[in-house]
């Protein structure tokens, strides 16, 4: 009996808890999110995908998916990222008396034949080679070219110079396609349009009476149905589900890692800025440029109200550690300095009023918790989900408070009841019984010798010394 109970408990445990756990980062918005993880191992990180996505910055990072303006590096005022003078001013060697003494005129185009690496001001003297294909074996060989442009081509399988070959979906150069049986240009039919011709399709359901099981047959899709043998178009749509992303897809049903991008729609959204971008939907205030006080956007002085500056007063942020630091400012304007904060939307302390992001200020712990409604410690206010924090009842027959799901007789015994004798004095005592069935058998001792004076016909066994023979 004890062995049988152990087998039953084992079978119940396997049926309830049996699964294959995958450890990894289970937080979908982390840089290293693993969609196959079932247990969060605490490895989630949110910084490796953060970087400078401003194209004009010297350290523009095309691989970053979360913009960090504080990480961007810009050239010193008046110079480009290579340390060379801007040709609009410093390279004006025509005697304006401002920057000309620092620049050398000449051809500054490295592609030109007469390129001068020491020149800082292009004087229009550049001459260029004739680009083209210089490989005589190529189908687009150019005998007049003096500089190979790297665009030499060969005939594709259809005989077209530089062509792409047979188009995707076609099976030959004539535009034919494979029929459901795999014959190029064939005319086999596919009644149920499942990509398998009827002559070899084991599951033709044209009239709706076939024996197939419809569902999502893509094993990589979250909606995958392992028993489906006919794809019915029910697979979930993946894409970018972060609403502030440039490519947010409201129709996407789950987030594809790395699908979101935040650069193509980013720009200056301040209508007062000189570079206001009316098409931008993601504000990056650090990219905004403004006219200096008492100047227009072209740098023209409107009114020298102070009368004490050589030209116009230049107001700006004079804090050299601030991203909006203006080295040309000669009048401090504290309001011009940007305010740091956490601009990662999914961070616990996201600050929409911050001017630029400081990743070190972001924290992702105070709002993380168990978002599984079936867990004992379900936290409905958590915005970051961590499956590793969830706890569940250790006994499948009890709830989170230790109460039985099914205890009809109020004996605090959960699960199936076992009927039997529960009296320790009975010879048929069952240590595994939970409900006494009233069939306990208790033996009574006494004198079982028939000729004894006190013979007891109801006694079940002999008790030594109990018999009396004094009447004989």
C-alpha positions as CSV (number, residue, x, y, z in Angstrom):
1,X,0.0,0.0,0.0
2,X,2.8,2.4,0.9
3,X,4.5,1.8,-2.5
4,X,1.3,2.4,-4.4
5,X,0.7,5.8,-2.7
6,X,4.3,6.8,-3.5
7,X,3.8,6.0,-7.1
8,X,0.6,8.0,-7.3
9,X,2.2,11.1,-5.7
10,X,5.2,10.8,-8.1
11,X,2.8,10.6,-11.1
12,X,0.9,13.6,-9.9
13,X,4.1,15.6,-9.4
14,X,5.4,14.8,-12.8
15,X,2.1,15.7,-14.5
16,X,1.9,19.0,-12.6
17,X,5.4,20.2,-12.5
18,X,7.2,18.5,-15.4
19,X,8.9,20.9,-17.8
20,X,12.3,21.8,-19.2
21,X,13.6,25.1,-17.7
22,X,15.8,27.5,-19.7
23,X,17.8,30.0,-17.7
24,X,18.5,33.5,-19.2
25,X,17.2,37.0,-19.3
26,X,13.4,37.0,-19.3
27,X,12.9,40.8,-19.4
28,X,11.8,41.6,-23.0
29,X,13.2,45.1,-23.0
30,X,16.7,44.2,-21.9
31,X,19.6,44.4,-24.3
32,X,20.3,40.7,-23.9
33,X,16.6,39.5,-23.8
34,X,16.3,35.7,-24.4
35,X,12.8,34.9,-25.7
36,X,13.3,31.2,-24.9
37,X,14.1,31.8,-21.2
38,X,11.6,30.4,-18.7
39,X,13.6,31.3,-15.6
40,X,15.2,34.7,-15.2
41,X,18.8,34.1,-14.0
42,X,19.4,37.8,-13.1
43,X,21.7,38.3,-16.1
44,X,19.6,41.1,-17.7
45,X,21.5,44.3,-18.6
46,X,20.2,47.5,-20.0
47,X,23.4,49.5,-21.0
48,X,25.2,47.6,-23.8
49,X,22.7,48.8,-26.4
50,X,22.9,52.5,-25.2
51,X,25.1,54.9,-27.2
52,X,25.3,58.0,-29.3
53,X,22.9,57.9,-32.3
54,X,23.4,61.5,-33.4
55,X,24.8,61.3,-36.9
56,X,26.8,64.5,-36.7
57,X,28.6,63.4,-33.5
58,X,32.3,62.3,-33.8
59,X,31.5,59.0,-32.1
60,X,28.2,58.2,-33.8
61,X,27.2,54.6,-33.0
62,X,25.0,53.0,-35.7
63,X,24.6,49.8,-33.6
64,X,23.0,51.6,-30.5
65,X,19.2,51.2,-30.1
66,X,18.8,53.6,-27.1
67,X,20.1,57.1,-27.5
68,X,22.5,58.5,-24.8
69,X,23.2,62.2,-25.7
70,X,25.7,62.5,-22.8
71,X,27.9,60.0,-24.6
72,X,28.1,62.0,-27.8
73,X,31.4,63.8,-28.5
74,X,31.4,67.0,-30.6
75,X,34.4,68.8,-32.1
76,X,35.8,72.0,-30.5
77,X,34.1,75.1,-31.7
78,X,35.5,76.1,-35.1
79,X,37.0,72.6,-35.9
80,X,35.7,69.4,-37.4
81,X,36.1,65.9,-35.8
82,X,39.6,65.6,-37.4
83,X,40.8,68.8,-35.7
84,X,40.7,70.8,-39.0
85,X,39.3,74.3,-39.3
86,X,35.9,74.9,-40.7
87,X,36.2,76.3,-44.2
88,X,33.4,78.8,-43.6
89,X,35.6,80.8,-41.2
90,X,39.0,79.6,-40.2
91,X,39.9,78.7,-43.7
92,X,38.9,82.1,-45.1
93,X,42.4,83.1,-46.2
94,X,41.2,86.0,-48.2
95,X,42.2,88.6,-45.7
96,X,39.2,89.0,-43.4
97,X,41.6,89.1,-40.5
98,X,39.8,86.4,-38.4
99,X,41.0,82.9,-39.0
100,X,42.9,83.0,-42.2
101,X,46.3,82.8,-40.6
102,X,45.6,79.2,-39.3
103,X,44.7,77.6,-42.6
104,X,46.5,76.5,-45.8
105,X,44.7,76.7,-49.2
106,X,44.8,73.8,-51.6
107,X,42.9,70.7,-52.7
108,X,41.3,69.1,-49.6
109,X,39.5,66.2,-51.4
110,X,41.4,62.9,-50.8
111,X,39.8,61.5,-53.9
112,X,41.4,64.1,-56.1
113,X,44.7,63.5,-58.0
114,X,46.2,66.6,-56.6
115,X,45.0,66.1,-53.0
116,X,47.1,68.1,-50.5
117,X,46.9,66.6,-47.0
118,X,48.3,69.8,-45.4
119,X,45.6,72.0,-47.0
120,X,42.7,73.2,-44.8
121,X,40.9,75.5,-47.2
122,X,39.7,74.0,-50.5
123,X,40.5,76.6,-53.2
124,X,38.7,74.8,-56.0
125,X,41.8,73.5,-57.7
126,X,41.0,69.8,-57.3
127,X,41.3,67.6,-60.4
128,X,39.8,64.1,-60.5
129,X,40.5,60.8,-62.3
130,X,37.9,59.1,-64.5
131,X,36.2,56.4,-62.4
132,X,35.0,53.1,-64.0
133,X,35.6,49.4,-64.3
134,X,39.2,48.6,-65.3
135,X,38.9,44.8,-65.4
136,X,38.9,43.8,-69.0
137,X,37.2,40.5,-68.1
138,X,34.2,42.3,-66.7
139,X,31.0,42.8,-68.7
140,X,31.0,46.5,-68.0
141,X,34.8,47.2,-68.7
142,X,35.5,50.9,-69.4
143,X,38.5,51.4,-71.5
144,X,38.5,55.2,-70.7
145,X,38.6,54.7,-66.9
146,X,41.7,55.8,-65.0
147,X,40.4,54.8,-61.5
148,X,38.7,51.5,-60.7
149,X,35.5,52.4,-59.0
150,X,35.0,48.8,-57.6
151,X,31.7,48.4,-59.6
152,X,33.0,45.8,-62.1
153,X,30.2,43.3,-62.8
154,X,29.7,39.9,-64.4
155,X,26.8,38.4,-66.3
156,X,24.3,36.7,-64.1
157,X,22.7,33.3,-64.8
158,X,20.3,34.9,-67.1
159,X,23.0,36.6,-69.1
160,X,22.3,40.1,-67.8
161,X,25.4,42.2,-66.9
162,X,25.3,43.0,-63.2
163,X,21.9,41.4,-62.9
164,X,20.4,39.8,-59.8
165,X,19.8,36.4,-61.5
166,X,16.6,34.6,-61.2
167,X,14.1,36.7,-59.2
168,X,13.1,35.5,-55.8
169,X,10.0,33.3,-56.2
170,X,10.7,32.4,-59.8
171,X,12.3,29.1,-60.9
172,X,13.8,30.3,-64.2
173,X,14.8,33.4,-66.2
174,X,11.4,33.2,-68.1
175,X,9.5,34.1,-64.9
176,X,8.0,30.7,-64.3
177,X,7.4,29.5,-60.7
178,X,7.3,26.1,-59.1
179,X,3.9,24.5,-58.9
180,X,2.9,22.8,-55.6
181,X,4.7,19.6,-56.7
182,X,8.0,21.4,-57.3
183,X,7.8,21.4,-61.1
184,X,9.1,24.6,-62.7
185,X,6.3,26.0,-64.8
186,X,4.1,23.0,-63.9
187,X,0.3,23.1,-63.8
188,X,-0.5,20.9,-60.8
189,X,-3.4,22.1,-58.6
190,X,-3.3,23.1,-54.9
191,X,-6.9,23.0,-53.8
192,X,-6.4,24.1,-50.2
193,X,-3.6,26.6,-51.1
194,X,-1.2,25.0,-48.5
195,X,1.8,24.9,-50.8
196,X,1.4,21.2,-51.5
197,X,-0.1,19.9,-54.7
198,X,-3.2,17.8,-54.3
199,X,-1.6,14.6,-55.8
200,X,0.8,14.3,-52.9
201,X,-1.1,16.3,-50.2
202,X,-2.1,14.0,-47.4
203,X,-4.4,16.6,-46.0
204,X,-6.7,18.2,-48.6
205,X,-9.4,20.3,-46.8
206,X,-11.0,22.2,-49.8
207,X,-14.5,21.3,-48.7
208,X,-13.8,21.9,-45.0
209,X,-14.3,18.3,-44.1
210,X,-10.7,17.1,-44.1
211,X,-8.9,15.6,-41.1
212,X,-6.2,18.3,-40.7
213,X,-5.6,20.3,-37.5
214,X,-5.3,24.0,-38.4
215,X,-3.0,26.3,-36.4
216,X,0.3,28.1,-36.4
217,X,3.0,25.8,-37.8
218,X,6.0,28.1,-37.3
219,X,8.1,26.7,-34.4
220,X,9.8,30.0,-34.0
221,X,6.6,31.9,-33.4
222,X,5.1,32.4,-29.9
223,X,1.7,31.2,-31.2
224,X,3.2,28.0,-32.5
225,X,0.8,25.0,-32.2
226,X,2.9,21.8,-32.1
227,X,0.0,19.6,-33.1
228,X,-1.1,21.7,-36.0
229,X,-0.5,20.2,-39.5
230,X,-2.2,22.9,-41.5
231,X,-1.1,26.6,-41.2
232,X,-4.2,28.8,-40.9
233,X,-2.5,32.1,-40.6
234,X,-2.9,32.3,-36.9
235,X,0.8,32.9,-36.1
236,X,1.4,36.0,-34.0
237,X,2.8,39.2,-35.7
238,X,6.2,40.2,-34.4
239,X,7.6,43.7,-34.5
240,X,8.4,46.8,-32.4
241,X,5.9,47.2,-29.6
242,X,7.6,50.2,-27.8
243,X,5.3,53.1,-28.5
244,X,8.0,55.8,-28.5
245,X,10.2,54.0,-31.1
246,X,10.3,55.4,-34.6
247,X,9.1,52.1,-36.1
248,X,6.4,51.3,-33.5
249,X,4.0,48.8,-34.9
250,X,0.6,48.9,-33.2
251,X,-0.4,45.7,-34.9
252,X,2.6,43.8,-33.6
253,X,1.6,41.1,-31.0
254,X,5.0,40.5,-29.5
255,X,8.4,42.3,-29.4
256,X,11.1,41.1,-31.7
257,X,14.5,41.7,-30.0
258,X,16.4,44.5,-31.8
259,X,13.4,45.4,-34.0
260,X,13.0,48.9,-32.5
261,X,15.0,51.9,-33.7
262,X,15.0,55.3,-32.2
263,X,17.1,57.5,-34.7
264,X,15.1,58.1,-37.9
265,X,12.4,60.0,-36.1
266,X,14.6,61.8,-33.6
267,X,15.3,65.4,-33.9
268,X,14.7,68.9,-32.5
269,X,11.1,69.4,-31.7
270,X,11.4,73.0,-30.3
271,X,9.7,75.3,-32.8
272,X,11.9,78.2,-31.4
273,X,15.1,76.4,-32.5
274,X,16.9,77.3,-35.7
275,X,17.0,73.6,-36.7
276,X,13.4,72.8,-35.7
277,X,12.3,69.5,-37.4
278,X,8.5,69.4,-37.8
279,X,8.7,65.7,-38.9
280,X,10.5,64.5,-35.7
281,X,8.4,62.5,-33.2
282,X,11.2,61.6,-30.7
283,X,12.7,64.7,-29.0
284,X,16.4,65.0,-28.7
285,X,16.8,68.4,-27.2
286,X,20.6,68.3,-27.3
287,X,20.4,68.5,-31.2
288,X,18.5,71.8,-31.1
289,X,20.4,74.9,-32.0
290,X,19.3,78.4,-31.1
291,X,20.1,81.9,-32.2
292,X,22.3,83.7,-29.6
293,X,20.5,86.4,-27.7
294,X,20.2,89.6,-29.8
295,X,21.0,87.6,-32.9
296,X,19.0,85.8,-35.6
297,X,19.7,82.2,-36.7
298,X,22.1,83.4,-39.3
299,X,24.3,85.1,-36.6
300,X,23.3,88.7,-37.5
301,X,23.4,91.1,-34.6
302,X,19.9,92.5,-34.0
303,X,20.7,95.1,-31.4
304,X,23.8,95.6,-29.2
305,X,21.8,96.8,-26.2
306,X,24.7,96.5,-23.9
307,X,27.1,98.5,-26.0
308,X,30.1,97.0,-24.2
309,X,30.8,93.9,-26.3
310,X,32.8,93.6,-29.5
311,X,29.9,92.6,-31.5
312,X,26.8,90.9,-29.9
313,X,26.7,89.4,-26.4
314,X,26.7,85.7,-26.6
315,X,24.6,84.1,-23.9
316,X,24.9,80.4,-23.1
317,X,25.8,77.7,-20.7
318,X,29.3,78.3,-19.3
319,X,29.5,75.0,-17.4
320,X,32.2,73.0,-19.3
321,X,30.9,69.7,-18.0
322,X,27.4,70.2,-19.2
323,X,26.5,68.8,-22.7
324,X,25.1,72.2,-23.7
325,X,28.3,74.0,-22.8
326,X,29.0,76.9,-25.2
327,X,32.7,77.8,-25.3
328,X,31.8,80.9,-27.3
329,X,29.5,82.3,-24.7
330,X,30.6,85.5,-23.0
331,X,27.4,85.9,-20.8
332,X,26.4,83.1,-18.5
333,X,22.8,81.9,-19.0
334,X,22.1,79.1,-16.4
335,X,18.8,78.2,-18.1
336,X,20.8,77.3,-21.2
337,X,22.4,74.4,-19.3
338,X,20.7,71.0,-19.7
339,X,19.3,69.0,-16.8
340,X,20.4,65.4,-16.6
341,X,17.9,62.6,-15.9
342,X,16.8,59.1,-16.9
343,X,15.2,59.1,-20.3
344,X,14.9,55.3,-20.8
345,X,11.1,54.9,-20.9
346,X,11.1,51.5,-19.2
347,X,13.3,52.5,-16.3
348,X,11.7,52.7,-12.9
349,X,12.7,56.4,-12.5
350,X,12.0,57.5,-16.1
351,X,12.0,61.4,-16.1
352,X,10.2,62.8,-19.1
353,X,11.3,66.3,-18.1
354,X,15.0,65.6,-18.3
355,X,16.9,67.4,-21.1
356,X,19.4,64.6,-21.6
357,X,20.0,61.0,-20.4
358,X,22.5,60.0,-17.8
359,X,22.4,56.2,-17.7
360,X,24.1,56.2,-14.3
361,X,20.9,57.8,-12.8
362,X,18.6,55.1,-14.2
363,X,17.5,52.3,-11.9
364,X,15.6,49.1,-12.8
365,X,15.0,47.5,-9.4
366,X,12.2,49.4,-7.5
367,X,9.6,48.6,-10.2
368,X,10.7,45.0,-10.9
369,X,8.5,42.2,-9.6
370,X,6.5,39.1,-10.3
371,X,3.7,39.8,-12.9
372,X,2.3,36.3,-13.0
373,X,-1.3,36.5,-11.6
374,X,-1.0,32.8,-10.5
375,X,2.0,33.4,-8.3
376,X,1.8,33.8,-4.5
377,X,3.7,37.1,-4.7
378,X,2.0,38.6,-7.7
379,X,2.7,42.3,-7.9
380,X,0.2,44.1,-10.1
381,X,2.1,47.5,-9.9
382,X,5.4,46.0,-11.3
383,X,6.4,47.4,-14.7
384,X,9.4,45.2,-15.2
385,X,8.7,41.4,-15.0
386,X,11.1,38.9,-13.5
387,X,10.0,35.3,-13.5
388,X,12.8,34.5,-11.0
389,X,11.0,36.4,-8.3
390,X,7.7,34.5,-8.6
391,X,6.9,32.0,-5.8
392,X,4.2,29.3,-6.0
393,X,2.6,26.8,-3.6
394,X,5.0,23.9,-2.8
395,X,2.0,21.5,-2.4
396,X,-0.2,21.2,-5.6
397,X,-3.2,20.5,-3.4
398,X,-2.9,23.7,-1.3
399,X,-3.1,27.4,-2.1
400,X,-0.6,30.1,-1.3
401,X,-2.0,30.4,2.3
402,X,-1.7,26.6,2.9
403,X,-5.4,26.0,2.6
404,X,-6.7,22.8,0.9
405,X,-8.3,23.2,-2.5
406,X,-10.6,20.3,-1.7
407,X,-11.3,19.2,1.9
408,X,-14.9,18.0,2.0
409,X,-14.7,16.4,5.4
410,X,-12.8,19.2,7.1
411,X,-9.9,17.0,8.3
412,X,-7.2,19.3,6.7
413,X,-6.1,16.4,4.4
414,X,-5.7,17.6,0.9
415,X,-6.0,15.4,-2.2
416,X,-7.5,11.9,-2.5
417,X,-8.8,10.4,0.8
418,X,-7.8,6.7,1.7
419,X,-10.4,4.7,3.5
420,X,-9.3,2.0,6.1
421,X,-8.8,1.2,9.8
422,X,-7.1,4.0,11.8
423,X,-7.1,2.3,15.2
424,X,-3.5,1.4,16.2
425,X,-4.8,-1.5,18.4
426,X,-6.5,-3.2,15.5
427,X,-4.9,-6.1,13.6
428,X,-5.9,-4.5,10.3
429,X,-4.6,-1.0,11.1
430,X,-3.7,0.9,7.9
431,X,-1.0,3.6,8.5
432,X,-1.9,5.2,5.2
433,X,-5.6,5.5,5.8
434,X,-7.1,9.1,6.2
435,X,-10.7,8.1,6.8
436,X,-11.8,5.3,9.3
437,X,-14.2,2.9,7.5
438,X,-15.4,1.3,10.7
439,X,-13.9,-2.1,9.9
440,X,-11.2,-2.3,12.6
441,X,-10.7,-5.7,14.1
442,X,-9.6,-5.7,17.7
443,X,-8.8,-9.1,19.3
444,X,-9.9,-9.9,22.9
445,X,-7.7,-12.2,25.1
446,X,-8.9,-14.6,27.8
447,X,-9.3,-18.3,28.9
448,X,-9.9,-20.4,25.8
449,X,-9.5,-23.9,27.5
450,X,-13.1,-25.4,27.3
451,X,-12.9,-27.4,30.6
452,X,-11.7,-24.5,32.7
453,X,-14.1,-23.1,35.3
454,X,-13.9,-19.6,33.6
455,X,-13.8,-20.7,29.9
456,X,-14.6,-17.7,27.7
457,X,-16.0,-18.7,24.3
458,X,-15.8,-15.1,23.0
459,X,-12.0,-14.8,23.7
460,X,-9.9,-14.6,20.5
461,X,-6.6,-15.7,22.0
462,X,-5.2,-17.3,25.2
463,X,-3.9,-15.2,28.0
464,X,-1.4,-17.2,30.1
465,X,-2.6,-17.6,33.7
466,X,-6.1,-16.5,33.0
467,X,-7.8,-19.9,33.4
468,X,-9.3,-21.1,36.7
469,X,-9.5,-24.9,37.5
470,X,-10.7,-24.7,41.1
471,X,-14.2,-26.1,40.2
472,X,-12.8,-29.4,39.1
